[in-house]
Amino acid sequence: MTDFTKLSEEELLGLLKQDKLNAFREIYSRHWKKLYSDAYKRVKSRVLAEELVQEVFTNFWIKRNTLQIDTSVAGYLHSAISRSVIDQYRKDLVRSKYKEAFKIVHTEVDNSTEDEIMFKELSYTIEAQVNQLPDKCRSVYELSRKEHKSNKEIASLLSISEKTVENHLTNALRRLRHGLSHYLMLVVILLLK
């Protein structure tokens, strides 16, 4: 049996391209803490830093067969986390601009009835999207977002690891973002009228 902890990064990459999960786990364990630290220093949010690192490793696994790493695995992953942080800043900037524009529109016109209807429709859509999540994923999401439980509390309640809780939350949020993307377009259209 191979001791993956003693393998070089080149050997691990070769095994990774052969779909060896243990090679991925070793790369993950070698680099997770550093990537998390880099992300946290920039975004100042534990949950967001974890989500960004999880996304980087998810993409790393998905692209394992087509990876073109010219430097080192550490260099590749560091660049990936830097790009993810920059993308997050861009998303936050866009959100804040939309919020400002939304505030301006609301101070100029009283659309309280229309807003209430839109809010109810959005709430219904979110609930429908949550109900479409796989059972375990939905349970984790509801415990986190509705009952405000910590990842540790959820892991204890459901008898799963905290990492599994994080994976379920990441998956749930990704699905919700995708499922609600048309609402962002609707807001943009309403703001441009």
N, C-alpha and C positions, 0 to 999 in steps of 0.2 A: 504494500500500500504506500502511495506517495505521500511524503510529508510536505505539504504545500507551503509551510512557513519557511522552508529552506530554499525554495525556488526563486530564481531571479525574476524580475518583471518581464523580461523577454519570454522566459519559459511559461510564466503565467498567462501572458497574452496568447501564446501559441495554444495552450490548453483551453483558454477562454473561447478562442475561435473554433475549437472542437466541441463547444457547448458543455464544457466541464464546469458545473456549478461550484465545485469546491475552489476552483481557480478564481472565480468571481468573488466568492466569500473571502478569500485571502486578500484580494485587491481591496475589497470593501473594508476589511478590518485594518489594513495598513493605512488607509487614506481617509476614512470617515471622520475621525476626530479633527484632523487638520482642516479638512474642507468645512466642517461645521464651524470651527473656530474662525476661519476666514469669512464665512458668510455672516456669522453672528456679529463680528466686529463692524460690519458694514450696515446690516439691517437692524441691529439692536433688538431683535425679537427671536426668542428661542424657538417658538413654533414655526415662524417663517423660515428661519435658518434651517431647521430640520426638513421642512417641505422642499426647500431649494436643493439641499444635498440629496434628498430622496429622489427628486426629479432628475438630478444629474446622474445618479447611479442607475435609475430606471432606464434612461436614454442610453447609458453606457452598455447595459445588458442588451437592450433591443438592437443596438448597432454593432454588437460584438463581432459579427461576421464581416462587416464592412469597415471596421475601424482603420483609419490611417493615422498612426501616431508617429510623428517625426522626431519628437523629443523623448520624453519619458512619460510613463503613466501618470506620475505626480504632476508633471508639467501640463499634460493634456487635461487632467481633472481640475487643476487649478484654473486653467483658462476657461473650462466649462462653467465652473462655479462663478467666476468673474462675469462671464456673459449672462448667467442667470440673474445675478444681483443687478446688473445694469438693466436687464429686461424688466426686473421687478420695479426698479426706480422709474422706468418709462411708464409702466402700467400705473404706478401710484401718481405720477404727474398727470397722466390723462384723466384718472379718476378725480383728482383734485380740481382740474380745469372744468370737468363736467359738473362737479358739485357747485363750483362758483357760478357757472352759467345757470344751473338749475335754481340756485338761490336768487339770482337776478330776475329770472323769469317769474319766480313765485312772488317776489316783492312787487312786481309791476302788475300782475293780474291775479285775481282770486279764482283759482281753479279747484277749490276745496272739494267739491262734489266729484269732479273728474279725477282728482288725485285719490280720493277715497276708493273710487271704483277701480282705478289702476292698482292701488295698493292691495285691495282684496283679490284682484285677478292675479297679481304677482304672488301673493301669499298662497293662493290656491295652486298655482303652477309649481311653486317651490315644494309644496306638500306632495303634489303628484309626482314630481321628480324624486323626492325622498322615498316615496312608496315604491318606486321602480328599482331602488337599490337592492342588491342581494341582502338577505335577512341579517347576516352578521354585520355587514357593512352599515346597514340602516340602524341596527341597534347601537353600534359604536357612535355613529353620527348623532343620533338622538340623545344618547347619554352625554355626549360632549356639548352639543349646541343647545339642546332644550333643557337638560338637567344640570348643565354647567359642571360636569364631573371632570376631574383631571385624568390624564392618560393612565396614571398609576391606579386611580380608583376604578376606571373602566376595566383595565387589565385584571384587577382583582375580582371585580363583579362577574366578568365573563370567563374567567380562568384562561386567559390568553396572555401573551407577552406584551410589554409596552410597545415593542417594535411592531407587532401585529396590529395593535391599536393605531399606531401612526400610519401604517400602510393602509388600513381601512379608511382612516380620515382623509388621507391624501387621495385615495381612489374616489371617495364620496365627493370631495370638493371638486375634483377634476370633472366628474360626471355632471355635477350641478352647474359648474361654469359652462360646460359644453351645452347642457340642456337649456340654459337661460341666456345664451349668447344673443338670441333674437331680441331680448328685452333691451340690451345695450344699443342695438341698432334703432329700436323704437325711440329710445330716449334721445339719441343723436338726431333723428328725423324731427322729433318734436322741438328740439332746441333750435334747429335750423329754420323752422317756419317763421 
